[in-house]
Amino acid sequence: MQRVVIVGVGALGSHVVLAARNWPVQLVVVDFDKVEAKNLASQFHSEMGKGKNKAMAMQQALQGLYKVKLEAVSSKLAVGNHEKLLGNADLVIDCTDNFEARNLIQSYCCRYVVDLTTDPTKSLTSVVPCLHGCLSADGTCARAIWTEEFRPDSGGVGGATCEDGQNLPFHVMAGGMIARAAQVFLEKGVKQSFQLTPFSLIRLS
């Protein structure tokens, strides 16, 4: 059975997990953060999960609602544990919201660190298939980019700060599209990257 590791189950990753609940895979979710009251309007987390670790809350929600079993990892992805957490993955879906985590995931999946300051055109070779999902800071633009074409950025497309739920329909749509791209890869081996706004979908590859 294929092993799919989703890192980050917040405004984007929580909806990816929800859309992935029917996949015939071993699903693993990784997140060290806790569910806060402000998360409930924009993420697939509920009052029942408030105060709990996000990965554990997601595990309980899918088990309770759909009898879907997944593995929950409540550790923070960091140098020293990343090989263990990402090891044996057939697919990694990166839904983190910071440069350090994204760079670490990409470095592991490509097996080396790329210094883009010295060679911004360097081509990456993926060893572990990895799909990076990103939300813009205002939560109105999303991207799904395979790691060969991905460039971690500490600014621009980053973590969503909108917690009032105004962009919830878009977050759900973005999570669904990222899950769809991952599903196409799992079923057909085809990698599709895209950029999504509330009014447009642009294929990047």
BAZAMI-435495 format. One record per atom (N, C-alpha, C, CB): residue in three letters; x, y, z. Coordinates in steps of 0.02 Angstrom, whole numbers, padded with zeros to 5 digits, always signed. Glycine has a CB too. Layout:
AlaXYZ/...
% end
This chain:
Met+00042-00060+00000/Met+00000+00000+00000/Met+00044+00063+00000/Met-00048+00000+00061/Gln+00025+00112-00041/Gln+00064+00173-00044/Gln+00058+00214+00021/Gln+00041+00216-00104/Arg+00114+00246+00038/Arg+00116+00286+00100/Arg+00120+00360+00080/Arg+00179+00266+00144/Val+00070+00398+00101/Val+00066+00469+00085/Val+00073+00509+00150/Val-00001+00487+00049/Val+00122+00553+00152/Val+00135+00594+00211/Val+00115+00666+00197/Val+00210+00590+00232/Ile+00069+00693+00235/Ile+00048+00763+00229/Ile+00076+00802+00288/Ile-00031+00769+00225/Val+00117+00852+00273/Val+00148+00892+00326/Val+00111+00959+00331/Val+00224+00904+00312/Gly+00080+00971+00388/Gly+00042+01033+00398/Gly-00031+01022+00385/Gly+00069+01088+00354/Val-00073+01027+00437/Val-00145+01017+00429/Val-00182+01078+00456/Val-00169+00953+00464/Gly-00165+01136+00427/Gly-00197+01198+00446/Gly-00248+01220+00393/Gly-00146+01252+00456/Ala-00244+01283+00373/Ala-00293+01312+00327/Ala-00295+01277+00260/Ala-00279+01386+00317/Leu-00240+01248+00240/Leu-00237+01212+00176/Leu-00236+01137+00186/Leu-00175+01234+00136/Gly-00189+01113+00226/Gly-00180+01042+00235/Gly-00239+01005+00265/Gly-00122+01030+00277/Ser-00277+01038+00309/Ser-00335+01005+00339/Ser-00387+00988+00286/Ser-00366+01049+00394/His-00395+01031+00236/His-00443+01019+00183/His-00416+00967+00133/His-00461+01084+00147/Val-00350+00965+00125/Val-00320+00913+00083/Val-00334+00845+00113/Val-00244+00924+00074/Val-00325+00839+00179/Val-00338+00775+00213/Val-00410+00754+00205/Val-00320+00781+00287/Leu-00456+00802+00213/Leu-00527+00786+00206/Leu-00542+00759+00136/Leu-00570+00848+00219/Ala-00512+00790+00085/Ala-00525+00768+00016/Ala-00489+00702+00000/Ala-00502+00822-00033/Ala-00440+00684+00041/Ala-00402+00623+00029/Ala-00428+00563+00068/Ala-00329+00634+00046/Arg-00484+00571+00101/Arg-00506+00519+00148/Arg-00526+00453+00114/Arg-00564+00544+00188/Asn-00539+00454+00049/Asn-00559+00393+00014/Asn-00500+00358-00021/Asn-00612+00408-00037/Trp-00441+00386-00017/Trp-00384+00356-00051/Trp-00366+00289-00020/Trp-00323+00403-00048/Pro-00351+00239-00060/Pro-00329+00173-00034/Pro-00255+00174-00018/Pro-00345+00118-00085/Val-00236+00216+00029/Val-00165+00225+00046/Val-00157+00224+00122/Val-00137+00292+00017/Gln-00094+00221+00143/Gln-00078+00231+00213/Gln-00066+00306+00222/Gln-00015+00188+00236/Leu-00112+00339+00255/Leu-00110+00412+00260/Leu-00078+00432+00327/Leu-00181+00442+00254/Val-00028+00476+00323/Val+00007+00501+00382/Val+00003+00577+00383/Val+00081+00477+00383/Val-00016+00607+00440/Val-00019+00679+00446/Val+00030+00701+00500/Val-00091+00704+00462/Val+00067+00755+00485/Val+00119+00780+00531/Val+00105+00853+00547/Val+00190+00771+00500/Asp+00097+00868+00611/Asp+00089+00938+00632/Asp+00100+00942+00707/Asp+00017+00965+00613/Phe+00139+00991+00728/Phe+00155+00999+00800/Phe+00109+01049+00834/Phe+00227+01020+00808/Asp+00072+01087+00795/Asp+00032+01142+00822/Asp-00032+01118+00855/Asp+00015+01191+00766/Lys-00063+01163+00894/Lys-00126+01147+00926/Lys-00184+01184+00892/Lys-00123+01164+01000/Val-00243+01155+00896/Val-00303+01187+00869/Val-00324+01244+00916/Val-00362+01135+00860/Glu-00327+01304+00888/Glu-00349+01363+00926/Glu-00418+01384+00903/Glu-00298+01420+00919/Ala-00451+01423+00945/Ala-00518+01447+00928/Ala-00519+01484+00862/Ala-00546+01491+00984/Lys-00466+01523+00848/Lys-00464+01562+00787/Lys-00458+01518+00724/Lys-00406+01611+00789/Asn-00437+01455+00733/Asn-00429+01410+00675/Asn-00496+01382+00650/Asn-00384+01352+00694/Leu-00547+01383+00692/Leu-00608+01347+00676/Leu-00646+01375+00616/Leu-00653+01346+00736/Ala-00637+01439+00603/Ala-00674+01471+00547/Ala-00642+01457+00479/Ala-00678+01545+00558/Ser-00578+01438+00478/Ser-00544+01431+00414/Ser-00514+01363+00402/Ser-00490+01482+00409/Gln-00516+01319+00451/Gln-00484+01253+00444/Gln-00534+01198+00458/Gln-00425+01247+00492/Phe-00519+01137+00436/Phe-00562+01080+00450/Phe-00544+01053+00520/Phe-00553+01025+00396/His-00560+01095+00569/His-00554+01076+00639/His-00617+01100+00674/His-00489+01107+00672/Ser-00634+01068+00730/Ser-00697+01083+00762/Ser-00688+01098+00836/Ser-00745+01025+00754/Glu-00742+01116+00869/Glu-00741+01128+00941/Glu-00715+01067+00978/Glu-00812+01147+00966/Met-00730+01008+00953/Met-00707+00946+00986/Met-00632+00939+00985/Met-00739+00886+00953/Gly-00600+00971+00936/Gly-00527+00966+00931/Gly-00490+01024+00963/Gly-00508+00961+00860/Lys-00526+01074+00985/Lys-00494+01135+01012/Lys-00450+01118+01071/Lys-00548+01187+01032/Gly-00389+01143+01069/Gly-00341+01130+01122/Gly-00299+01068+01111/Gly-00376+01125+01186/Lys-00318+01027+01063/Lys-00281+00966+01049/Lys-00229+00978+00994/Lys-00329+00910+01028/Asn-00182+00934+00989/Asn-00134+00936+00934/Asn-00173+00928+00869/Asn-00080+00881+00942/Lys-00154+00965+00817/Lys-00191+00964+00754/Lys-00190+00896+00720/Lys-00163+01016+00707/Ala-00133+00863+00721/Ala-00129+00797+00690/Ala-00173+00747+00726/Ala-00056+00772+00689/Met-00172+00749+00793/Met-00213+00704+00832/Met-00287+00720+00824/Met-00194+00708+00906/Ala-00304+00785+00822/Ala-00373+00805+00811/Ala-00399+00782+00744/Ala-00380+00881+00818/Met-00356+00787+00692/Met-00375+00764+00626/Met-00386+00689+00625/Met-00322+00783+00574/Gln-00344+00652+00660/Gln-00351+00580+00665/Gln-00418+00562+00697/Gln-00293+00550+00705/Gln-00435+00595+00751/Gln-00497+00580+00786/Gln-00558+00600+00745/Gln-00499+00617+00853/Ala-00553+00656+00709/Ala-00610+00678+00669/Ala-00625+00630+00612/Ala-00596+00748+00640/Leu-00573+00608+00576/Leu-00585+00562+00520/Leu-00608+00494+00543/Leu-00522+00556+00478/Gln-00582+00472+00601/Gln-00604+00408+00629/Gln-00677+00413+00650/Gln-00560+00387+00688/Gly-00695+00469+00684/Gly-00762+00477+00709/Gly-00814+00489+00655/Gly-00764+00532+00757/Leu-00797+00527+00604/Leu-00845+00545+00552/Leu-00850+00493+00497/Leu-00826+00611+00522/Tyr-00793+00463+00478/Tyr-00792+00420+00419/Tyr-00763+00351+00431/Tyr-00754+00454+00365/Lys-00742+00337+00492/Lys-00708+00274+00509/Lys-00645+00265+00467/Lys-00755+00215+00499/Val-00613+00321+00452/Val-00550+00320+00414/Val-00492+00322+00463/Val-00547+00380+00364/Lys-00446+00276+00456/Lys-00388+00274+00500/Lys-00329+00308+00466/Lys-00371+00202+00518/Leu-00296+00350+00504/Leu-00234+00380+00480/Leu-00185+00384+00537/Leu-00247+00451+00449/Glu-00122+00390+00520/Glu-00069+00395+00570/Glu-00056+00468+00585/Glu-00004+00360+00546/Ala-00058+00486+00649/Ala-00047+00556+00669/Ala+00021+00563+00702/Ala-00103+00580+00717/Val+00060+00613+00680/Val+00125+00627+00709/Val+00124+00698+00736/Val+00183+00617+00656/Ser+00132+00705+00802/Ser+00125+00770+00834/Ser+00192+00807+00842/Ser+00093+00762+00901/Ser+00245+00780+00811/Ser+00311+00811+00817/Ser+00320+00867+00765/Ser+00366+00758+00808/Lys+00363+00914+00781/Lys+00381+00966+00733/Lys+00434+00939+00686/Lys+00406+01030+00769/Leu+00423+00946+00621/Leu+00472+00925+00572/Leu+00534+00968+00579/Leu+00443+00929+00499/Ala+00591+00937+00589/Ala+00653+00974+00600/Ala+00712+00931+00580/Ala+00659+00997+00673/Val+00770+00964+00572/Val+00831+00926+00559/Val+00842+00879+00618/Val+00893+00975+00548/Gly+00852+00816+00603/Gly+00862+00768+00656/Gly+00806+00716+00659/Gly+00867+00802+00722/Asn+00744+00738+00640/Asn+00689+00690+00638/Asn+00656+00686+00569/Asn+00636+00709+00689/His+00676+00730+00522/His+00642+00733+00458/His+00649+00669+00418/His+00667+00792+00418/Glu+00706+00636+00423/Glu+00716+00574+00385/Glu+00669+00520+00410/Glu+00788+00550+00389/Lys+00659+00518+00476/Lys+00613+00469+00505/Lys+00541+00484+00487/Lys+00621+00467+00581/Leu+00522+00549+00490/Leu+00452+00568+00477/Leu+00434+00562+00403/Leu+00440+00639+00500/Leu+00481+00576+00359/Leu+00467+00573+00287/Leu+00489+00508+00255/Leu+00501+00631+00253/Gly+00523+00467+00293/Gly+00551+00405+00267/Gly+00497+00357+00243/Gly+00593+00372+00318/Asn+00514+00320+00191/Asn+00470+00270+00161/Asn+00407+00299+00129/Asn+00450+00220+00213/Ala+00405+00364+00118/Ala+00346+00395+00087/Ala+00348+00383+00012/Ala+00343+00471+00102/Asp+00290+00365-00015/Asp+00283+00361-00088/Asp+00264+00429-00116/Asp+00230+00308-00107/Leu+00238+00472-00073/Leu+00220+00541-00092/Leu+00219+00584-00030/Leu+00150+00543-00128/Val+00249+00642-00034/Val+00247+00693+00019/Val+00206+00752-00007/Val+00319+00715+00042/Ile+00158+00774+00033/Ile+00120+00835+00017/Ile+00137+00887+00069/Ile+00042+00821+00014/Asp+00170+00940+00048/Asp+00194+00993+00092/Asp+00141+01048+00096/Asp+00262+01022+00067/Cys+00110+01055+00154/Cys+00062+01109+00165/Cys+00084+01153+00223/Cys-00009+01080+00179/Thr+00150+01160+00230/Thr+00177+01203+00282/Thr+00174+01276+00259/Thr+00250+01183+00300/Asp+00191+01322+00304/Asp+00184+01393+00287/Asp+00246+01433+00304/Asp+00124+01422+00324/Asn+00305+01400+00304/Asn+00366+01438+00319/Asn+00424+01411+00278/Asn+00382+01436+00394/Phe+00473+01453+00267/Phe+00530+01437+00223/Phe+00569+01378+00250/Phe+00575+01497+00215/Glu+00583+01377+00315/Glu+00625+01326+00344/Glu+00597+01256+00332/Glu+00635+01338+00418/Ala+00532+01248+00345/Ala+00501+01182+00336/Ala+00500+01162+00263/Ala+00431+01182+00365/Arg+00482+01209+00220/Arg+00479+01194+00148/Arg+00547+01175+00121/Arg+00450+01254+00110/Asn+00598+01212+00141/Asn+00665+01198+00117/Asn+00689+01130+00142/Asn+00714+01254+00140/Leu+00674+01114+00204/Leu+00694+01050+00232/Leu+00660+00992+00196/Leu+00677+01047+00307/Ile+00595+01000+00182/Ile+00558+00948+00146/Ile+00586+00939+00076/Ile+00483+00965+00143/Gln+00597+00995+00041/Gln+00623+00990-00027/Gln+00693+00961-00028/Gln+00623+01058-00060/Ser+00734+00981+00020/Ser+00803+00955+00023/Ser+00803+00880+00033/Ser+00842+00990+00079/Tyr+00757+00856+00076/Tyr+00754+00783+00087/Tyr+00729+00748+00025/Tyr+00708+00768+00147/Cys+00676+00774-00004/Cys+00646+00741-00062/Cys+00692+00742-00123/Cys+00580+00773-00080/Cys+00737+00791-00126/Cys+00785+00794-00181/Cys+00854+00771-00159/Cys+00790+00865-00208/Arg+00861+00757-00094/Arg+00922+00729-00065/Arg+00982+00777-00064/Arg+00940+00669-00103/Tyr+00971+00840-00079/Tyr+01026+00888-00071/Tyr+00998+00958-00067/Tyr+01077+00881-00128/Val+01035+01003-00037/Val+01014+01072-00030/Val+01038+01112-00091/Val+01042+01104+00036/Val+00995+01150-00120/Val+01012+01191-00178/Val+01022+01263-00155/Val+00957+01186-00233/Asp+01078+01292-00170/Asp+01092+01362-00154/Asp+01069+01405-00214/Asp+01168+01374-00138/Leu+01008+01431-00209/Leu+00981+01468-00266/Leu+01014+01536-00275/Leu+00906+01478-00257/Thr+01052+01559-00224/Thr+01086+01623-00231/Thr+01145+01618-00279/Thr+01110+01648-00163/Thr+01173+01559-00285/Thr+01230+01550-00330/Thr+01210+01522-00398/Thr+01282+01504-00298/Asp+01155+01486-00399/Asp+01133+01457-00462/Asp+01056+01453-00463/Asp+01164+01386-00473/Pro+01022+01509-00477/Pro+00949+01510-00475/Pro+00916+01468-00530/Pro+00924+01580-00480/Thr+00955+01446-00579/Thr+00925+01407-00634/Thr+00938+01332-00625/Thr+00954+01430-00701/Lys+00967+01314-00569/Lys+00985+01243-00559/Lys+00923+01200-00562/Lys+01020+01234-00491/Ser+00929+01145-00597/Ser+00874+01098-00605/Ser+00876+01046-00549/Ser+00876+01064-00673/Leu+00818+01031-00520/Leu+00814+00982-00467/Leu+00794+00914-00494/Leu+00765+01005-00413/Thr+00817+00863-00461/Thr+00797+00795-00476/Thr+00762+00767-00415/Thr+00857+00751-00498/Ser+00699+00750-00420/Ser+00661+00725-00363/Ser+00675+00651-00353/Ser+00587+00738-00373/Val+00690+00633-00291/Val+00698+00563-00272/Val+00633+00538-00241/Val+00757+00554-00223/Val+00605+00578-00196/Val+00540+00563-00166/Val+00489+00612-00196/Val+00542+00568-00087/Pro+00437+00588-00230/Pro+00387+00634-00258/Pro+00358+00679-00204/Pro+00331+00594-00293/Cys+00358+00744-00218/Cys+00334+00793-00168/Cys+00294+00848-00203/Cys+00393+00823-00129/Leu+00235+00860-00178/Leu+00191+00913-00203/Leu+00186+00966-00149/Leu+00120+00885-00222/His+00206+01028-00167/His+00203+01084-00120/His+00139+01123-00130/His+00265+01129-00128/Gly+00099+01130-00078/Gly+00039+01171-00080/Gly+00051+01236-00042/Gly-00021+01134-00051/Cys+00032+01292-00071/Cys+00044+01358-00040/Cys-00018+01401-00045/Cys+00104+01393-00073/Leu-00028+01442+00007/Leu-00080+01494+00006/Leu-00046+01562+00012/Leu-00132+01483+00063/Ser-00072+01612-00023/Ser-00046+01679-00016/Ser-00064+01705+00054/Ser-00075+01726-00071/Ala-00029+01756+00076/Ala-00039+01783+00143/Ala-00110+01805+00156/Ala+00008+01840+00155/Asp-00145+01829+00103/Asp-00214+01851+00113/Asp-00264+01794+00099/Asp-00229+01910+00068/Gly-00238+01735+00082/Gly-00281+01677+00072/Gly-00322+01677+00009/Gly-00326+01671+00130/Thr-00302+01716-00042/Thr-00343+01721-00103/Thr-00308+01693-00165/Thr-00362+01792-00115/Cys-00249+01663-00156/Cys-00213+01632-00211/Cys-00180+01569-00185/Cys-00160+01681-00242/Ala-00183+01517-00223/Ala-00153+01453-00203/Ala-00112+01425-00260/Ala-00207+01402-00182/Arg-00061+01387-00242/Arg-00020+01353-00291/Arg-00007+01282-00269/Arg+00047+01390-00303/Ala-00002+01238-00317/Ala+00020+01169-00306/Ala+00076+01157-00356/Ala-00039+01117-00314/Ile+00137+01147-00330/Ile+00195+01142-00374/Ile+00237+01082-00354/Ile+00238+01207-00370/Trp+00253+01040-00402/Trp+00296+00983-00389/Trp+00367+01006-00375/Trp+00296+00934-00448/Thr+00401+00970-00332/Thr+00463+00995-00303/Thr+00517+01010-00353/Thr+00489+00945-00254/Glu+00516+00978-00412/Glu+00566+00993-00463/Glu+00563+01066-00486/Glu+00556+00946-00523/Glu+00505+01096-00483/Glu+00496+01165-00506/Glu+00486+01214-00449/Glu+00436+01169-00552/Phe+00487+01189-00388/Phe+00471+01231-00329/Phe+00533+01268-00305/Phe+00442+01188-00273/Arg+00523+01331-00285/Arg+00576+01370-00254/Arg+00549+01398-00189/Arg+00601+01427-00302/Pro+00572+01372-00132/Pro+00548+01398-00067/Pro+00560+01473-00062/Pro+00583+01363-00009/Asp+00510+01508-00035/Asp+00513+01581-00032/Asp+00489+01602+00036/Asp+00469+01614-00088/Ser+00529+01644+00069/Ser+00510+01668+00136/Ser+00458+01724+00133/Ser+00571+01692+00173/Gly+00446+01749+00073/Gly+00396+01802+00064/Gly+00348+01783+00009/Gly+00429+01869+00049/Gly+00304+01830-00010/Gly+00258+01816-00065/Gly+00208+01764-00046/Gly+00295+01795-00127/Val+00208+01708-00083/Val+00162+01654-00068/Val+00184+01620-00004/Val+00159+01603-00127/Gly+00146+01632+00048/Gly+00165+01605+00113/Gly+00105+01581+00151/Gly+00202+01656+00154/Gly+00109+01581+00217/Gly+00055+01556+00259/Gly-00004+01603+00259/Gly+00080+01545+00329/Ala-00064+01575+00259/Ala-00124+01614+00260/Ala-00135+01643+00329/Ala-00184+01573+00239/Thr-00148+01709+00334/Thr-00159+01741+00398/Thr-00233+01755+00409/Thr-00119+01805+00402/Cys-00274+01744+00358/Cys-00346+01758+00365/Cys-00378+01703+00406/Cys-00379+01764+00295/Glu-00402+01720+00467/Glu-00432+01671+00511/Glu-00506+01683+00522/Glu-00396+01672+00578/Asp-00535+01733+00488/Asp-00605+01749+00501/Asp-00654+01707+00461/Asp-00617+01822+00487/Gly-00629+01663+00419/Gly-00672+01619+00380/Gly-00698+01649+00316/Gly-00729+01600+00422/Gln-00681+01711+00301/Gln-00706+01743+00240/Gln-00685+01705+00178/Gln-00681+01814+00237/Asn-00625+01676+00179/Asn-00600+01640+00120/Asn-00607+01564+00126/Asn-00527+01657+00108/Leu-00648+01541+00172/Leu-00656+01469+00182/Leu-00675+01432+00118/Leu-00708+01456+00235/Pro-00723+01456+00078/Pro-00739+01420+00016/Pro-00679+01411-00030/Pro-00794+01456-00021/Phe-00636+01462-00032/Phe-00577+01457-00074/Phe-00526+01409-00045/Phe-00544+01526-00084/His-00518+01409+00021/His-00473+01362+00053/His-00494+01290+00039/His-00469+01375+00129/Val-00559+01278+00043/Val-00586+01211+00029/Val-00572+01192-00044/Val-00662+01209+00044/Met-00584+01240-00089/Met-00573+01228-00161/Met-00499+01214-00174/Met-00597+01288-00203/Ala-00454+01253-00144/Ala-00383+01244-00154/Ala-00360+01177-00126/Ala-00343+01301-00120/Gly-00384+01159-00067/Gly-00367+01094-00039/Gly-00391+01037-00083/Gly-00396+01087+00030/Gly-00450+01044-00111/Gly-00477+00993-00155/Gly-00437+00986-00219/Gly-00548+01008-00172/Met-00415+01042-00247/Met-00376+01040-00309/Met-00307+01009-00297/Met-00368+01110-00338/Ile-00277+01024-00239/Ile-00212+00995-00222/Ile-00219+00920-00212/Ile-00182+01028-00159/Ala-00272+00900-00178/Ala-00286+00829-00169/Ala-00297+00795-00236/Ala-00347+00819-00124/Arg-00331+00829-00282/Arg-00343+00800-00348/Arg-00277+00791-00386/Arg-00390+00846-00388/Ala-00233+00840-00382/Ala-00168+00834-00416/Ala-00128+00775-00387/Ala-00127+00899-00409/Ala-00132+00767-00322/Ala-00097+00711-00290/Ala-00129+00645-00311/Ala-00098+00718-00214/Gln-00195+00643-00315/Gln-00230+00582-00334/Gln-00213+00561-00406/Gln-00305+00591-00326/Val-00209+00609-00451/Val-00191+00595-00520/Val-00121+00564-00522/Val-00194+00659-00563/Phe-00076+00591-00482/Phe-00008+00562-00481/Phe-00009+00491-00453/Phe+00039+00606-00438/Leu-00045+00480-00399/Leu-00047+00414-00369/Leu-00077+00362-00416/Leu-00087+00416-00304/Glu-00126+00383-00455/Glu-00161+00337-00500/Glu-00127+00329-00568/Glu-00232+00359-00510/Lys-00098+00384-00594/Lys-00073+00383-00662/Lys+00001+00401-00668/Lys-00113+00429-00705/Gly+00032+00424-00614/Gly+00101+00444-00618/Gly+00113+00510-00653/Gly+00141+00392-00651/Val+00060+00549-00662/Val+00063+00613-00698/Val+00067+00670-00647/Val+00002+00623-00745/Lys+00116+00715-00657/Lys+00125+00772-00612/Lys+00096+00836-00644/Lys+00200+00782-00595/Gln+00049+00866-00610/Gln+00017+00928-00634/Gln+00026+00982-00582/Gln-00058+00916-00649/Ser+00054+01039-00602/Ser+00060+01097-00558/Ser+00011+01151-00581/Ser+00133+01124-00559/Phe-00012+01193-00535/Phe-00060+01243-00554/Phe-00060+01302-00505/Phe-00130+01213-00557/Gln-00089+01356-00527/Gln-00103+01414-00485/Gln-00178+01427-00487/Gln-00063+01478-00508/Leu-00207+01439-00429/Leu-00279+01446-00423/Leu-00297+01511-00387/Leu-00309+01386-00385/Thr-00346+01547-00414/Thr-00376+01603-00380/Thr-00452+01590-00377/Thr-00360+01672-00417/Pro-00490+01630-00342/Pro-00562+01619-00341/Pro-00594+01622-00409/Pro-00595+01669-00296/Phe-00559+01649-00460/Phe-00590+01659-00525/Phe-00552+01626-00582/Phe-00597+01731-00539/Ser-00496+01592-00568/Ser-00457+01564-00623/Ser-00416+01504-00599/Ser-00411+01617-00653/Leu-00401+01461-00648/Leu-00357+01404-00637/Leu-00307+01404-00694/Leu-00397+01336-00633/Ile-00242+01408-00677/Ile-00189+01410-00727/Ile-00144+01350-00718/Ile-00148+01476-00721/Arg-00137+01309-00770/Arg-00091+01253-00768/Arg-00020+01279-00776/Arg-00109+01200-00824/Leu+00023+01261-00730/Leu+00093+01281-00733/Leu+00136+01229-00766/Leu+00119+01296-00665/Ser+00113+01167-00765/Ser+00149+01113-00799/Ser+00102+01054-00808/Ser+00212+01093-00758/
% end
